[in-house]
Each structure stands twice: as structure tokens, then as C-alpha cells.
């Protein structure tokens, strides 16, 4: 095992890739899961907006979350 440090960007990319694969396999076994996750993320995003609690970093997180879920859905 290498002791060499990898960049945070590389680690995040690897985590995103593994998460994408897991989500696709879960969707295959539990059809509709990704639609439920998308709906939940959109509802949470709307609630944060309505509460006036949406900051730019949080908006970026929601944006990336929705992108990832849409990618997993195909």
C-alpha cells in the first residue's frame, strides 16, 4: 500500500465514482429509489430557500447532489 498522499480532488472523485456505482446497484434492486432521493433533495433545497438559510456553499452542495443523483439515474 502506498503512503503517497493523493489530492483532495482525487479522493473526492474516487468517492463520487464509488457512490455512483452503489446508487446504480441499489436502484437496480429497489426501483424508484433514485426518484425518491431526488425528490427528497429537492424538497430539502426548497425548505432551505424558504427558511432563508441557503448559503452559497450549501447551494453548491445541493447542486452537486442533484447532479450525482441524475447521473446515477441515467
C-alpha positions as CSV (number, residue, x, y, z in Angstrom):
1,X,0.0,0.0,0.0
2,X,1.4,3.4,-1.0
3,X,2.0,6.0,1.6
4,X,1.9,8.7,-1.0
5,X,-0.8,11.4,-0.4
6,X,-3.4,11.9,-3.1
7,X,-5.1,15.2,-3.7
8,X,-8.4,16.0,-2.1
9,X,-9.8,16.3,-5.7
10,X,-8.7,12.8,-6.5
11,X,-10.2,11.5,-3.3
12,X,-13.5,13.3,-3.9
13,X,-13.6,11.9,-7.5
14,X,-13.0,8.4,-6.3
15,X,-15.7,8.7,-3.6
16,X,-18.1,10.1,-6.2
17,X,-17.4,7.2,-8.5
18,X,-17.9,4.6,-5.8
19,X,-21.1,6.3,-4.7
20,X,-22.4,6.4,-8.3
21,X,-21.8,2.7,-8.6
22,X,-23.5,1.9,-5.3
23,X,-26.5,4.1,-6.2
24,X,-26.9,2.4,-9.6
25,X,-26.8,-1.1,-7.9
26,X,-29.3,0.0,-5.3
27,X,-31.7,1.3,-7.9
28,X,-31.5,-2.0,-9.8
29,X,-32.6,-3.8,-6.6
30,X,-35.0,-1.1,-5.3
31,X,-36.6,0.5,-8.4
32,X,-37.7,4.1,-7.7
33,X,-35.1,4.8,-5.0
34,X,-33.3,7.4,-7.1
35,X,-36.5,9.2,-7.8
36,X,-37.3,9.3,-4.0
37,X,-33.8,10.6,-3.3
38,X,-34.1,13.3,-5.9
39,X,-37.5,14.4,-4.6
40,X,-36.1,14.5,-1.0
41,X,-33.1,16.5,-2.0
42,X,-35.3,19.0,-4.0
43,X,-37.7,19.3,-1.0
44,X,-34.8,19.9,1.4
45,X,-33.4,22.5,-1.0
46,X,-36.7,24.3,-1.3
47,X,-37.1,24.3,2.5
48,X,-33.7,25.8,3.0
49,X,-34.6,28.5,0.4
50,X,-37.9,29.2,2.1
51,X,-36.2,29.5,5.5
52,X,-33.7,32.0,4.1
53,X,-30.9,29.6,5.2
54,X,-29.4,28.9,1.8
55,X,-25.8,30.0,1.6
56,X,-23.6,29.6,-1.5
57,X,-21.7,26.6,-0.1
58,X,-24.9,24.8,0.8
59,X,-26.4,25.7,-2.6
60,X,-23.3,24.2,-4.2
61,X,-23.8,21.0,-2.2
62,X,-27.4,20.7,-3.3
63,X,-26.4,21.3,-6.9
64,X,-23.7,18.6,-6.8
65,X,-26.1,16.2,-5.0
66,X,-28.8,16.6,-7.7
67,X,-26.2,16.2,-10.4
68,X,-24.9,13.0,-8.9
69,X,-28.4,11.6,-8.4
70,X,-29.4,12.4,-12.0
71,X,-26.2,10.7,-13.3
72,X,-26.9,7.6,-11.3
73,X,-30.4,7.5,-12.7
74,X,-29.0,7.7,-16.2
